[in-house]
Amino acid sequence: MTKFADLFPAIKPVIAMVHLNPMPGTPLYDADAGIEGIYRSALRDLDALQAAGVDAVMFGNENDRPYELKVDIATTSAMAFVIGRLAERIEKPFGVNVLWDPDSTVALAAATGASFVREIFTGTYASDMGPWTPNAGRAMRRARQLDRKDLVILNNVSAEFAASLDSRPLADRARSAVFSSIPDAVLVSGAITGESAKMVDLESVKKVLPDTPVLANTGVKHATVADVLKVADGCVVGSSLKIDGHTWNAVDPQRAKDFMAIVRKTRG
């Protein structure tokens, strides 16, 4: 847990999502608002999340639907530009996630100085994007080649929008992933963005990985975060902090503050 604990000294850290607006070239990109619109939206959400007292923020391209398994270089470049402009306003540790491309995620982290990355690094899946087999070995070597051996790796072992073709139970796959791909933490997800991970999945993974941080990755809500943090070592949260709890809305400052108030009470 050393790298994870050094980066996230708070007990059971909350990593809050800054969902970037669609990148140039993607189907939902708003050409009228342009890059400036992406920046302004991200800045608003970043300020609200930091004011609420989250422990870290993560920038992701969740709205670049339909997703790709090999992301266009324009997406990674645009994300780097926006994050670079935000840099002087970022007060918390920050991470990046380029859906669903581990190599681009690591490269973006190196370019922006991100402290951590989240991705699907291991496994084989039947997905909405077609057959999906990430290459952890290549991504980890890329991090080393880019002189980012300090990068904290969060490996999501239950892919959203997909079903694993591996017949082993999730706990066995998680334990194997820790042995083979040496992540700093394991994430457990629901079926899609905003949908809760099953408590039985969190419990089974944590049981076999007592010495590895296990985080809930999706669907953590105000009503459930206290129970989730009794099992998980932290969580990633996005949709619950948005206006009306809707993934594609802006961050609601009051919802974010209320969520963190529950977290602080739970931490004791």
Secondary structure as a PSIPRED ss2 file (coil, helix, strand):
# PSIPRED VFORMAT (PSIPRED V4.0)

   1 M C   1.000  0.000  0.000
   2 T H   0.000  1.000  0.000
   3 K H   0.000  1.000  0.000
   4 F H   0.000  1.000  0.000
   5 A H   0.000  1.000  0.000
   6 D H   0.000  1.000  0.000
   7 L H   0.000  1.000  0.000
   8 F C   1.000  0.000  0.000
   9 P C   1.000  0.000  0.000
  10 A C   1.000  0.000  0.000
  11 I C   1.000  0.000  0.000
  12 K C   1.000  0.000  0.000
  13 P C   1.000  0.000  0.000
  14 V E   0.000  0.000  1.000
  15 I E   0.000  0.000  1.000
  16 A E   0.000  0.000  1.000
  17 M E   0.000  0.000  1.000
  18 V E   0.000  0.000  1.000
  19 H E   0.000  0.000  1.000
  20 L C   1.000  0.000  0.000
  21 N C   1.000  0.000  0.000
  22 P C   1.000  0.000  0.000
  23 M C   1.000  0.000  0.000
  24 P C   1.000  0.000  0.000
  25 G C   1.000  0.000  0.000
  26 T C   1.000  0.000  0.000
  27 P C   1.000  0.000  0.000
  28 L C   1.000  0.000  0.000
  29 Y C   1.000  0.000  0.000
  30 D C   1.000  0.000  0.000
  31 A C   1.000  0.000  0.000
  32 D C   1.000  0.000  0.000
  33 A C   1.000  0.000  0.000
  34 G H   0.000  1.000  0.000
  35 I H   0.000  1.000  0.000
  36 E H   0.000  1.000  0.000
  37 G H   0.000  1.000  0.000
  38 I H   0.000  1.000  0.000
  39 Y H   0.000  1.000  0.000
  40 R H   0.000  1.000  0.000
  41 S H   0.000  1.000  0.000
  42 A H   0.000  1.000  0.000
  43 L H   0.000  1.000  0.000
  44 R H   0.000  1.000  0.000
  45 D H   0.000  1.000  0.000
  46 L H   0.000  1.000  0.000
  47 D H   0.000  1.000  0.000
  48 A H   0.000  1.000  0.000
  49 L H   0.000  1.000  0.000
  50 Q H   0.000  1.000  0.000
  51 A H   0.000  1.000  0.000
  52 A H   0.000  1.000  0.000
  53 G C   1.000  0.000  0.000
  54 V C   1.000  0.000  0.000
  55 D C   1.000  0.000  0.000
  56 A E   0.000  0.000  1.000
  57 V E   0.000  0.000  1.000
  58 M E   0.000  0.000  1.000
  59 F E   0.000  0.000  1.000
  60 G E   0.000  0.000  1.000
  61 N C   1.000  0.000  0.000
  62 E C   1.000  0.000  0.000
  63 N C   1.000  0.000  0.000
  64 D C   1.000  0.000  0.000
  65 R C   1.000  0.000  0.000
  66 P C   1.000  0.000  0.000
  67 Y C   1.000  0.000  0.000
  68 E C   1.000  0.000  0.000
  69 L C   1.000  0.000  0.000
  70 K C   1.000  0.000  0.000
  71 V C   1.000  0.000  0.000
  72 D C   1.000  0.000  0.000
  73 I H   0.000  1.000  0.000
  74 A H   0.000  1.000  0.000
  75 T H   0.000  1.000  0.000
  76 T H   0.000  1.000  0.000
  77 S H   0.000  1.000  0.000
  78 A H   0.000  1.000  0.000
  79 M H   0.000  1.000  0.000
  80 A H   0.000  1.000  0.000
  81 F H   0.000  1.000  0.000
  82 V H   0.000  1.000  0.000
  83 I H   0.000  1.000  0.000
  84 G H   0.000  1.000  0.000
  85 R H   0.000  1.000  0.000
  86 L H   0.000  1.000  0.000
  87 A H   0.000  1.000  0.000
  88 E H   0.000  1.000  0.000
  89 R H   0.000  1.000  0.000
  90 I C   1.000  0.000  0.000
  91 E C   1.000  0.000  0.000
  92 K C   1.000  0.000  0.000
  93 P C   1.000  0.000  0.000
  94 F E   0.000  0.000  1.000
  95 G E   0.000  0.000  1.000
  96 V E   0.000  0.000  1.000
  97 N E   0.000  0.000  1.000
  98 V C   1.000  0.000  0.000
  99 L C   1.000  0.000  0.000
 100 W C   1.000  0.000  0.000
 101 D C   1.000  0.000  0.000
 102 P H   0.000  1.000  0.000
 103 D H   0.000  1.000  0.000
 104 S H   0.000  1.000  0.000
 105 T H   0.000  1.000  0.000
 106 V H   0.000  1.000  0.000
 107 A H   0.000  1.000  0.000
 108 L H   0.000  1.000  0.000
 109 A H   0.000  1.000  0.000
 110 A H   0.000  1.000  0.000
 111 A H   0.000  1.000  0.000
 112 T H   0.000  1.000  0.000
 113 G C   1.000  0.000  0.000
 114 A C   1.000  0.000  0.000
 115 S C   1.000  0.000  0.000
 116 F E   0.000  0.000  1.000
 117 V E   0.000  0.000  1.000
 118 R E   0.000  0.000  1.000
 119 E E   0.000  0.000  1.000
 120 I C   1.000  0.000  0.000
 121 F C   1.000  0.000  0.000
 122 T C   1.000  0.000  0.000
 123 G C   1.000  0.000  0.000
 124 T C   1.000  0.000  0.000
 125 Y E   0.000  0.000  1.000
 126 A E   0.000  0.000  1.000
 127 S E   0.000  0.000  1.000
 128 D C   1.000  0.000  0.000
 129 M C   1.000  0.000  0.000
 130 G E   0.000  0.000  1.000
 131 P E   0.000  0.000  1.000
 132 W E   0.000  0.000  1.000
 133 T C   1.000  0.000  0.000
 134 P C   1.000  0.000  0.000
 135 N C   1.000  0.000  0.000
 136 A H   0.000  1.000  0.000
 137 G H   0.000  1.000  0.000
 138 R H   0.000  1.000  0.000
 139 A H   0.000  1.000  0.000
 140 M H   0.000  1.000  0.000
 141 R H   0.000  1.000  0.000
 142 R H   0.000  1.000  0.000
 143 A H   0.000  1.000  0.000
 144 R H   0.000  1.000  0.000
 145 Q H   0.000  1.000  0.000
 146 L C   1.000  0.000  0.000
 147 D C   1.000  0.000  0.000
 148 R C   1.000  0.000  0.000
 149 K C   1.000  0.000  0.000
 150 D C   1.000  0.000  0.000
 151 L C   1.000  0.000  0.000
 152 V E   0.000  0.000  1.000
 153 I E   0.000  0.000  1.000
 154 L E   0.000  0.000  1.000
 155 N E   0.000  0.000  1.000
 156 N E   0.000  0.000  1.000
 157 V C   1.000  0.000  0.000
 158 S C   1.000  0.000  0.000
 159 A C   1.000  0.000  0.000
 160 E C   1.000  0.000  0.000
 161 F C   1.000  0.000  0.000
 162 A E   0.000  0.000  1.000
 163 A E   0.000  0.000  1.000
 164 S E   0.000  0.000  1.000
 165 L C   1.000  0.000  0.000
 166 D C   1.000  0.000  0.000
 167 S C   1.000  0.000  0.000
 168 R C   1.000  0.000  0.000
 169 P C   1.000  0.000  0.000
 170 L H   0.000  1.000  0.000
 171 A H   0.000  1.000  0.000
 172 D H   0.000  1.000  0.000
 173 R H   0.000  1.000  0.000
 174 A H   0.000  1.000  0.000
 175 R H   0.000  1.000  0.000
 176 S H   0.000  1.000  0.000
 177 A H   0.000  1.000  0.000
 178 V H   0.000  1.000  0.000
 179 F H   0.000  1.000  0.000
 180 S H   0.000  1.000  0.000
 181 S H   0.000  1.000  0.000
 182 I C   1.000  0.000  0.000
 183 P C   1.000  0.000  0.000
 184 D C   1.000  0.000  0.000
 185 A E   0.000  0.000  1.000
 186 V E   0.000  0.000  1.000
 187 L E   0.000  0.000  1.000
 188 V E   0.000  0.000  1.000
 189 S C   1.000  0.000  0.000
 190 G C   1.000  0.000  0.000
 191 A C   1.000  0.000  0.000
 192 I C   1.000  0.000  0.000
 193 T C   1.000  0.000  0.000
 194 G C   1.000  0.000  0.000
 195 E C   1.000  0.000  0.000
 196 S C   1.000  0.000  0.000
 197 A C   1.000  0.000  0.000
 198 K C   1.000  0.000  0.000
 199 M H   0.000  1.000  0.000
 200 V H   0.000  1.000  0.000
 201 D H   0.000  1.000  0.000
 202 L H   0.000  1.000  0.000
 203 E H   0.000  1.000  0.000
 204 S H   0.000  1.000  0.000
 205 V H   0.000  1.000  0.000
 206 K H   0.000  1.000  0.000
 207 K H   0.000  1.000  0.000
 208 V H   0.000  1.000  0.000
 209 L C   1.000  0.000  0.000
 210 P C   1.000  0.000  0.000
 211 D C   1.000  0.000  0.000
 212 T C   1.000  0.000  0.000
 213 P C   1.000  0.000  0.000
 214 V E   0.000  0.000  1.000
 215 L E   0.000  0.000  1.000
 216 A E   0.000  0.000  1.000
 217 N C   1.000  0.000  0.000
 218 T C   1.000  0.000  0.000
 219 G C   1.000  0.000  0.000
 220 V C   1.000  0.000  0.000
 221 K C   1.000  0.000  0.000
 222 H C   1.000  0.000  0.000
 223 A C   1.000  0.000  0.000
 224 T C   1.000  0.000  0.000
 225 V H   0.000  1.000  0.000
 226 A H   0.000  1.000  0.000
 227 D H   0.000  1.000  0.000
 228 V H   0.000  1.000  0.000
 229 L H   0.000  1.000  0.000
 230 K H   0.000  1.000  0.000
 231 V H   0.000  1.000  0.000
 232 A C   1.000  0.000  0.000
 233 D C   1.000  0.000  0.000
 234 G C   1.000  0.000  0.000
 235 C E   0.000  0.000  1.000
 236 V E   0.000  0.000  1.000
 237 V E   0.000  0.000  1.000
 238 G C   1.000  0.000  0.000
 239 S H   0.000  1.000  0.000
 240 S H   0.000  1.000  0.000
 241 L H   0.000  1.000  0.000
 242 K E   0.000  0.000  1.000
 243 I H   0.000  1.000  0.000
 244 D H   0.000  1.000  0.000
 245 G H   0.000  1.000  0.000
 246 H C   1.000  0.000  0.000
 247 T C   1.000  0.000  0.000
 248 W C   1.000  0.000  0.000
 249 N C   1.000  0.000  0.000
 250 A C   1.000  0.000  0.000
 251 V E   0.000  0.000  1.000
 252 D C   1.000  0.000  0.000
 253 P H   0.000  1.000  0.000
 254 Q H   0.000  1.000  0.000
 255 R H   0.000  1.000  0.000
 256 A H   0.000  1.000  0.000
 257 K H   0.000  1.000  0.000
 258 D H   0.000  1.000  0.000
 259 F H   0.000  1.000  0.000
 260 M H   0.000  1.000  0.000
 261 A H   0.000  1.000  0.000
 262 I H   0.000  1.000  0.000
 263 V H   0.000  1.000  0.000
 264 R H   0.000  1.000  0.000
 265 K H   0.000  1.000  0.000
 266 T H   0.000  1.000  0.000
 267 R H   0.000  1.000  0.000
 268 G C   1.000  0.000  0.000
